[in-house]
Amino acid sequence: MKKLLITFFLLNITFANAQTYKFGKVSIDELKETTCAIDSTASAAILYKERFTHFEYEESKGFYIVNEYFTRIKIYNKEGYDYASHIIPLYQANSENEEVMSLKGATYNLENGNIVKTKLENDAVFLEKTNKYWSQKKFTMPNLKEGAVLEWEYSVKCPFYSKLDEVVLQTEIPIYKNAVNITIPEYLIFNTNTKGYLNVPLQQSKKNRTLDLSYNQRYDNGRLGYKTERVQSSVTFNEAVYKIDMLNVPSLKEEPYAGNIDNYAAGILFELSVTKFPGSNIETLSNDWEAVAKKINESEDFGKELKEKSHFIADLPGILEGKITEMDKINAIFKHIKTKIRWNEFNSFYTDLGVKKAYKEGLGNVADINLNLISMLREAGFDANPVLISTVSNGIPYFPSRQAFNYVVASVKTVDGTILLDASKIFTVPNVLPESALNFNGREIKPDGKSDWIKLYAQKHSISKIVTNLKFTESGFEGNVRKILNLSFAMNYRNNMIGKTKEKIIEELNEEYENIDVLDARINNLEDLEKDINESIKFETESYFEEISGKTYISPMFFYQRTKNPFTLEQRDYPIFFNKPFVNAVTINLTIPENYTIESMPESTEILLPQNLGAFVYKFVQNEQIILIESSIVINEPVIQAGQYTIIKDFYRDIIKKQAEKIVLVKK
């Protein structure tokens, strides 16, 4: 059997390498394939992925980029249907925009031994506006069935010769063959950066290219005046050629607490560093973050907007009335902006409507809101500055570039240190940013244009504290729970629970706490952001114990018991993103009937992680018929590096093992 499996694997690899790929030429062998040879657990695989990028020239516009894409995907089962949808992001600036050309696609199924083709129709392709600068063309392939093969082909014309998109070489599904060919004229010099953990076989060479040009030339025609003629000519220049051929690329395995997994996928990043066009001076572009921040600060949609204040001057005295301490004043301004301007769900560090219009109309993007906040804080006498951020979904900023950022928040100096504020989200509090914005560091810009990096993660622990009182009867347990949440835990709770009826809240609590029947629930401080969340519930359950040979075995952590390790990979090459230091503390007071005695309880234990990364404390104390159970999990770092993955994985394994131990009761 082992020899047969090896033969099957080699046959598939040979097939993938030898196959000639062309749109519409799907084979029966591809349709018959039932398992991915690279990863037998894969629900889908990319059979072939091709990208050809080249620069073309127009007299009126100069050089522009054409990206040609071709993708063929195999769907093995229904879990792979998600890969039948595709999004093409399109950038727009200064009335110019990227556009999709020659899009076509088809789904192929094997029916009664015949290949049945279903075309992607135009009415199944949608164009959506994402924000002021971005839109997206999206589609889902038709007639999806298990075993189908999908393919699409299109080109993207990009008028911005500096915008050379990342070359994606690894995805969350395996790739049999990935072919990339990029040619760049000698007039444009790009820096390259390889990302990810795979070896990328990048081949570089040069070739000559002749470009035929046609342009108007005006000359003196004597007494007849000036004359314009169309002139045909050609120019020969060198092109840098980047070529990549990768076979049998493994999928990038994702786990919980991974952040944006695309940050760690194999790829090549290009950043324009020098232009040297004929007849023009050599221009060196911004190659450091200081210069990037300075340019952003000088732009009309950013730096100029920060100076606007006439629209809120009349409101400021009323906002600050009666506020004595600096934190009272900061919180008053913060709360005012959050309630005054509603977020329109668009991210950007550039304003869309402008701070004045957004303030007046009560609606704006992230920059409209947070630049108003900064301006008002400055007018109130605070040292407040914008902080540029690349959100988690936007990825890690590898190169100094204005396109590296897509978000902005406020920083304000206080006697106790710097506080970060984001007024675009209604449930944020000082120094607690939404998790979507927690991406290592942001770039803080001072009023003079100078800038520096600033940490985005909160330094204070978010705390979840639960106290549960339980009474055991022979038919089960009844009791009550009180949960207190602060900071990030409270923000996430509010985002989930706000606006829901009591019935809906009880329904969701029954889903959260498995195998119990919630009888009543009460939540305090849901809308009071200055106070901790306080949740109280009453419940009963017939679970979490069993009778075996005259003894009663109780699961001491009840519905708080961890049963699954979130970390399952043998090895992980990317960090663990907890996004905050935190404490999960559970205290259980378990009362047992007088006619029972405690035969045994788990031993108390303490596990300390190295380098003060965290700890697990598990404690049992008996006081007559009451058992006090205390469990505390502490993580002290918001981000834990990949080199410590095994330590954290084993830490959670030991917690699960310890919490699985039982309390044993016997009747008197």
Secondary structure, 3 states (H helix, E strand, C coil): CHHHHHHHHHHHHHHHHHCCCCCCCCCHHHHHCCCCCCCCCCCEEEEEEEEEEEEEEECCCEEEEEEEEEEEEEECCHHHHHHHEEEEEEEEECCEECEEEEEEEEEEEEECCEEEEEECCHHHEEEEECCCCEEEEEEECCCCCCCCEEEEEEEEEECCCCCCCCEECCCCCCEEEEEEEEEEECCEEEEEEEECCCCCCEEEEEEEEEEEEEEEEEEECHHHCEEEEEEEEEEEEEEEEEEEEEEEECCCCCCCCCCCHHHHCCEEEEEEEEECCCCCCCEECCCCHHHHHHHHHHCCCCHHHHCCCCCCCCCHHHHHCCCCCHHHHHHHHHHHHHHHCEECCCCCCCCCCCHHHHHHHCEECHHHHHHHHHHHHHHCCCCEEEEEECCHHHCCCCCCCHHHCCEEEEEEEECCEEEEECCCCCCCECCECCHHHCCCEEEEECCCCCEEEEECCCCCCEEEEEEEEEEEECCEEEEEEEEEECHHHHHHHHHHHCCCCHHHHHHHHHHHCCCCEEEEEEEECCCCCCCCEEEEEEEEECCCEEEECCEEEECCCHHHCCCCCCCCCCCCCCCEECCCCEEEEEEEEEECCCCEEEEECCCCEEEECHHHCEEEEEEEEEECCEEEEEEEEEECCCEECHHHHHHHHHHHHHHHHHHCCCEEEEEC
